[in-house]
Amino acid sequence: MGFFNKVVLLGNCTRNPEVRYVPGRDLAVAKFGLAVNRKQKDKEETMFIDIVAFGKLGEICGEYLTKGSPVLVEGRLSQNVWEQEGQKRSKHEVIAENIQLVSSRRDKGGDYSSGSDGGFSSGGSGSSDDFSEDDIPF
């Protein structure tokens, strides 16, 4: 039986991407937050999700994304587990595989994409599977 792990989110960046490089590997790792809204009848719920992008995609995120940017993120869900002060901790985040900038209603132009379809993708190079979580510089 095969398993399927795919996440598609549309939201706004909550902070500018933080881009660092894996020591000795020249591999960019970008982290940023995404706010995603969900409306239910009379109330609105906002979720804050951590996004991680590797390689060229991470570099592009650092160059073009800013706080408040509307973005469509496609990727997979990942869980980090660690121990802190003797207690097991865990955190979910989305590993981005494709990111598209979405024009806001106020923005009539300014296509900041690197691809002809208005998006940019990791292209398979610099995959997070090539190294362990200990290699990530933050």
C-alpha positions in Angstrom: 0.0 0.0 0.0 1.4 3.4 -1.0 1.1 6.5 1.2 0.3 10.0 0.0 1.8 13.1 1.7 0.8 16.3 -0.1 -0.1 19.7 1.3 -1.4 22.7 -0.6 -1.8 26.0 1.3 -2.8 29.5 0.3 -1.9 32.2 2.7 0.2 35.2 3.6 3.8 35.3 4.8 4.0 36.2 8.5 7.6 37.1 8.4 10.4 37.6 5.9 12.2 34.3 5.0 15.3 33.6 7.0 17.9 32.0 4.6 20.9 30.2 5.9 23.3 27.7 4.3 24.2 24.2 5.4 27.9 24.4 6.4 30.2 22.9 3.8 27.3 22.1 1.3 26.4 25.5 -0.3 22.7 24.4 0.2 20.2 27.2 1.0 17.6 26.6 3.7 14.8 29.2 3.9 12.3 29.3 6.7 9.2 31.5 7.0 5.7 31.4 8.5 2.5 31.3 6.6 -0.9 32.4 7.9 -3.8 30.5 6.5 -7.4 31.5 7.1 -10.5 29.2 7.3 -14.0 30.6 7.5 -16.7 28.7 9.3 -20.2 30.2 9.3 -19.8 33.2 11.6 -16.2 32.9 12.6 -12.8 32.9 11.0 -9.9 30.7 12.2 -6.2 31.5 11.4 -3.5 28.8 11.4 0.2 29.7 11.5 2.3 27.2 9.7 6.1 26.9 9.4 7.4 26.5 5.8 10.9 25.2 4.9 12.4 25.5 1.4 15.7 24.0 0.3 18.2 24.7 -2.5 17.4 27.1 -5.3 13.8 27.4 -4.1 15.0 28.6 -0.7 17.2 31.2 -2.4 14.3 32.4 -4.5 12.1 32.6 -1.4 14.7 34.8 0.3 14.9 37.1 -2.7 11.2 37.5 -3.5 9.0 36.8 -0.5 8.4 39.4 2.2 6.1 39.7 5.2 2.5 39.9 3.9 3.2 38.4 0.5 0.3 36.2 -0.7 1.7 32.8 -1.6 0.5 29.3 -2.7 2.7 26.6 -1.2 2.7 22.9 -2.3 4.8 20.4 -0.4 4.8 17.6 2.1 4.2 17.5 5.9 7.2 16.8 8.0 7.6 16.2 11.8 10.7 17.2 13.7 11.2 15.4 17.0 13.8 16.4 19.6 14.4 16.2 23.4 14.6 19.4 25.5 15.2 19.3 29.3 14.4 15.6 29.3 11.0 16.0 27.6 10.2 14.9 24.1 9.1 17.7 21.8 7.8 17.7 18.3 6.8 20.2 15.6 5.1 19.9 12.2 6.2 21.9 9.3 5.7 21.9 5.5 8.7 21.1 3.3 8.0 23.2 0.2 8.3 21.6 -3.3 6.7 24.4 -5.3 5.8 28.0 -4.4 3.8 30.5 -6.4 3.5 34.2 -5.7 -0.2 35.3 -5.8 -1.0 38.8 -7.0 -3.1 40.7 -4.5 -6.0 42.7 -5.7 -4.0 45.9 -5.1 -1.0 44.6 -7.1 -1.8 45.1 -10.8 1.7 44.1 -11.9 5.0 43.0 -10.5 5.2 39.4 -11.5 8.2 38.3 -9.3 8.1 34.7 -10.5 11.1 32.8 -11.9 9.0 30.5 -14.1 6.8 31.2 -17.1 3.7 29.8 -15.2 4.0 32.4 -12.4 5.7 30.1 -10.0 9.0 28.5 -9.0 9.8 25.0 -7.9 12.7 23.2 -6.3 13.4 21.2 -9.5 14.5 18.2 -7.4 18.0 19.6 -6.7 19.0 20.2 -3.1 16.4 17.8 -1.7 16.0 17.7 2.1 16.5 13.9 1.8 20.2 14.4 1.0 21.1 15.2 4.6 20.0 14.9 8.1 18.1 17.4 10.3 21.4 18.0 12.2 22.8 19.6 9.1 20.2 22.4 9.1 21.9 25.6 10.5 18.9 26.6 12.7 
